[in-house]
Amino acid sequence: MITAYFDDSGTHGERADIVLVAGIFGTEARMDNLDRNWKRHLDSPLCGRKDPIKRFHAYDCDNSVGEFLRWTRTETDYFRLQLRNAIIESDVAAYGLACRRKDWEEIITGDLRKVLGTPEGFCINQCFVRSVRWVKANTFDPHMTFVFDHRPDGVQRYTGAVYDAFELHTKPPPQLTGYAFLNSTKVRPLQAADLVAWELYRHANSIFKHGANVLAQKEVLHLQRNMDFEAQITARENIIEIRDFWLNHFKENPGYLEQFANHFSSFDPRYPDYENLSDKQSS
């Protein structure tokens, strides 16, 4: 079984300039190894120098708030280094995509917006694309599931529509066996996805502010140089290419775009009982 875990950045509170979804995917054995090592660090942070942590949140750690209140910059940086090493040593793969909100909302409009979704929805869509592609290229595992951190109902409904499309049109292997939105406090690999998303989010913000030639932060380089890790940024010109591709695709059959839009707008996600997906925390 391959499981993919994804989290988001730039989607909470005030409307951030950038929306990003990123995560990790790997075999059950590799995820179990990551989960054990992650738990060890949470139970005894900085080799026992700090009190146990219930849930790692990268923003809280980087800003010394929440459970990381009064941690020094040296301590938070080193703890994130330890957790990145846990991800690298587990031998999972990672992918993330950043999208500039203003450009997307300006260029992707009308029925096309209903199909491709919000900036977050498009990022989720591409996470399905890239993780399934990775499984086909790198494993012989016959089954794959997707797990996301909790999101609003609208995001969950769109994700269900995207999953349904992939389930119907992806030729096995892998056979897609379910998706779920779970609690990251109980599902520790989601915390690892949060760390990957946070590091990419910081780097993407730097690129949009200073240009593509800006030096990558050492945290992102640490991941990129030591694991199977793909990251993308959707700039304005990329969004225009996406729009033109889809409009040209439907040019000869314009009614199809409306049909697609109606499907994604009215899709009612099914909620089968995926027994392999739950909020049960490993002991």
N, C-alpha and C positions, 0 to 999 in steps of 0.2 A: 504493500500500500504506500503510495506517495501522498503526502499531505502538504498543502501550501497554506501558509499563514500570512495574512496581510493586515497592515495597519495604515493609517492616514496621518498626514500632517497638513496644517494650514486650513483645516475645516472647522475648527472650534472657535467660539467667541466671535471676535470681530472678523470681518471678511479680509482674509490675507490676500496678498497679491498672487501668491503661488499656492496651488493645490498639489499634493503629492500622495501617491499610494505606493507602498513598497513592502516587500516581505521576503520570506524564505521558503524553500521547498526542498524536500528530501525524503528518503525512505523512512519507514517506521523505526528501524534500528538507529538511524542517525538522529532522528528527532528525539528518541528516548535518551540517547547519550547527551544531547543538548539539554534536555529537560533536567536530567540528574545534575549536570554541572551547574546549570543556572540556579537550581534550588540550593546547591551547596554555597554559592556566592550570596544568595539572599539570606540564608540562614546564618551565615558568618561573614558579613561584609568586611572587606579589607583584612582578611585572615583573623577575624574575631575582634578587631579593634572598634567596630561599631555594632550597635544593636541590630537584631534581625530586621529585615525589610519584608513587608507583606507583599508589595507589588512594585516592581521597577517601572518607573516612568521617566523616559529620557529627558523630557522638558524639566521635570522636577529636579532631576540629578544635575543637569547642566546649570540650573539656576539656584541650586541649594535651597529649595522650598519643599514643603510637604515632609515626607519621611527623611529628606536630606537636609533639613534645616540645620544650620550651623556647621555643615560640612565645608571644608576649605576647598578652593579651586584645585589644589593638588590632589586632594582626596577624591573629588568627583571625577577628575580626569583619569586618575588611576583606576577607579572602579569601572568606568566605562571601557578602559583598555582591557581589564580583566574579562569583562563580558564580551567584548569583541573577540577576544582570543577564544572564549568558549564557543562562539558561533563558528569561527574559523576551524577550530579543532574538531568540531562535529562533522565537518565535511558536507554541510548542506550548501545549496546554491541560493543566490539572491537576485532579485530584480526590483527596479523601481522606476517610476515615471513621474516627472514634474510637468505641470501645465500652468501657464499664466492665465489667471482667471479672466481678466479684462479682455484680453485678445480673444479667448475662446467665446465669451458671451457676445462679443461684437461680431464675430465672423460666422459662428455656427448658430443659425437661427431657424425659426419656423419648424417644419416637419423634420428637418435634418437634426435639430437639437433634440427632438423627441427620440430619434433613433440612436444618436451618438451619446446623448445624455449631457449632464452637467460636466464641468471639468473633472470633478471627482468620479462621475460615472464613466467618462472616457478612460481615466486612469485605471479604474477597475477592469474595464473591458480589455485593456492592453495587458493587464496582469494575467487574465485568463489566457490570452493569446501566447504570451511569452513563456508562461510556466508549462502549458501543454506542449509547446514546441520543444522546451527543454527536456521534458519527459520522453518525448518521441526520439530525441537525438541522443539521449544519454542513459536510458534505462530500458529494461524489458518488463518493468512492473506493469501488471495489467489493470490496476485500479488507481484512481486519484480522487481526492476530496479537497475542498476549499474551506478555509476558516477565516472569518474576518472579525475584527473587534466590533463591538456594538456600535451601530449607526442608526440615524433616524429612519422612520418607516419608509420615506421616499427613496432613500438610498438602498434600503433592503429590497424594495419592490423592483427597482431598476436592476439590481444585481441578480434577482431571481429571473428576470426576463433574459438577461445576458446568459446566465447559466443554462436556462432552458434551450437557448439557441445553440450553445456549444454542445450540450448533451445530445441534441438531435442531429447535429451535423459533424461532430468529431468522430472520425473513423478510429475505432479502437485498434491497438492499445494507445493511450489508456482509456478504459471505460470510466466515465465520470460517475461517481457514486454519491454525490451530495455536496451541499454547501450549508454553512451555518454562520450565524453571528453570535459569538460567545463572549464570555466574561474573561478579560485578560488577567484578572487577579487569580482566576482558577486555572487558566490555560496558559502556562508559562511561555511556550513558543511564541505566543502573540506579543509578549514583552520583548522578545528578541526581534520580532518584526518591527516593533515600535522603535527600537534602537537603530535599526537599519534605516527606517523612514526618517528619523530625526537627523542622522548624520547626512543623509542625502538632501534633506530639506535645507539645512544650513548651507550646503555647497550650492544648491540650485539658487538660493537667494543671492549668494555671492556672485554667481554667473550673471543673473539678470541685472544686478546692480552695476557690475564692473566689466562685463563682457566675457566672451567665451575663453579668452586667454588667461583669465585669472587663475592663479595657482590653487589647486585643490587643497582642502584642509587635510592635515595629516591623518585624521580619523577616517576619511573616505579612502585615501590612498592605502591605509592599513588594510582595509577590507578588499579593495580592488586588487591589490598585489598578492593577496594570500588566499583567495577563494574564487570560485566561479561566480562572478558578480557582474551583472549588466545593468547599466543605468542610462536613462534617456531624459532629455529635456525637450519639450514641445514648444519651440519658439513660434513667433507670429507667422513666419514664412511656412513653417511646417503645418500650421493650422489651416492656412490658405490651401496648401496642397491636399490636405485631407478633405476639405470642403469640395474642391474641384474634382477630386477623384470620385467622391460619392455622387455629386451632381451629374458628372459624365456617365457614371454607371447607370443612373436612372433616366438618362436623357431620352432614350428611345421609348421608354415605358414610364412616363411620369406618374402614372397611377400607382406604380409599385411603391414609390416613396411614401405616398399617403397611406398605403396599406401597412407598410412597415411602421410608420409613425403611429398609426392606430393600434397596432399590436403592442408596441412598447408603452403606449399611454394607458392601455386598458388591461395589460397583462395582470393576471391574478396569480401570484406565486403559489405553487403547491407546497404543502408542508408535510412531506412523508416523514416517517419516523426513522431517520438515519441513526441507527444504533451505534455507529462508529463515531458519531459526533455528539459530544455532550460537554457540559461545564464541569464534569467531575475532575477534581484536581488530583494529580499523582501524589502519592504519599512519599 
